[in-house]
Amino acid sequence: MKLAMKYVILYVNDFEKTLHFYQHILGLPVKMQQGTYVEFDTGATTLSINTRGSVREEIGLDVPEALSASQTFEIGFVVEDVAATIETLRVQGVTVVKEPVMKPWGQTVAYVADPDGHYIEICTVIE
């Protein structure tokens, strides 16, 4: 069996705020939208969002309400200049969780959070 990652779906609380964050602050183009389900063009793997209520109602998955911010996983975006990207996001009011640092393996890494508290790694390519 060969598996290929096609998409990741984030379950969100505030659809409009999250859509604005990914589309206008991070600048991800919308590939497709159907109600509260949105796919963003991020390259080979699609990032999607949908509301928890919609997933419960339309798909029938038992998705609980978020009682706190979700930090059980992270999504990552590769950029050329981590420090400049973090400053651009900071100016737009994005919560910076970890400032840029150079890792022992030569990669620069920083973290921000989306409106639901999902961790987003902003990093350089591992060389």
N, C-alpha and C positions, 0 to 999 in steps of 0.2 A: 504494500500500500504506500502511495506517495501522497502526502498532504502538502497543500500550498496555501499559505495565508492570503486570504482575499480581502477581509475586512474586519474591523473592530467596531463594536457599537457601544457607546457610552450611554448609560441610562441617566437622565438628568431630571432635575426638579423644575427649574425655570427655563422653559424652552426659549423664549425670546432673548433672555440675557445670554444663554449659552450659544445660541445661533449667532448673536452679535459678536461674542468673544471669538469664536472660531472663524467666522466669515470676515469680520471687519478689523478686529485687533490682530489676529494671527494672519489674516489675509488669505485664507484657504478658499479657493473657488468652489461653489456649490455645483456638484455634478448632477444631483437629482434631489427633488423634494416631493414627498407625498404626505401631506398633513404635517404631523410632528416628526416624521422620519426624514432625516436629511443625510445625504452622502456628500462628503467633501473630497475633492481631488487632491490627493497627497502623494501621488506616484503609484508604485506597484500595489500598495495596500491602501484600501479605502478606509477613511475614518468616518464613522456615522454617529449620529445622536438620535435619541428618541426619548420621549417622556416615559417615566415609570408607569403612569396610568395607561398610556396607549399600549404599552407592551402587555400589561395585564388584560386590558379589554380586547385588543385585536389578536394577540398571539396566544394568550392564555397562560403565560408564564407567571409563576408566583413571585413577583418582584416586590420586595418590601419597600416601604418609604425609607428614604435616607434619614437616619437618625443623627448622623454626624457626617463630616466630610469623608470621602472615600479615598483611602490611601493604601489599598490592597494591591495595587499595580501601578505601572506608569506607562505613558506613551512617550516616544522620543522623536525629536525632529533634529536633523543634521543641518547645520548652518556653517557658513565660512567664518564668521566672527561672532563668537558667543557673547563677549562683553558688549559689543555694539547692539546685538539683538536684545540682550537683557535690559540695557538702558532704554531702548526704544519701547519695550514692553512696560518698564517701570513708569515711564512718562505717561503712558496710557492707563495707569492705575492697576496694572496686573500685579498680583501678589508674588513677590520673589521669595521663594522658599530657601534656596541655597545660592549664594553668590558664585560666580565662575571660579573654578579651581582647575589646575593642571593635575591630572591623575598620573601615577607612576608609569603608566603605559603610554603616555604622550597625548592623551585626549583631554581637551578642555570640556568641562561639564558644569552646567548650572541647572537649577530647577525653579519652575514657576507652578502656580496652581490655577486651574480653571474655576469658573463660578461654583462648581459643585465640589471643589477640593481635589479633583483628580490631579495627580502629579504629572507634570510635563517636563521631560528632560530636554534641554537645549544643549546640543553638543557638536563637537567637530567629528569628522570621520576618524576612526581609529586607524593610525598609520603603522 
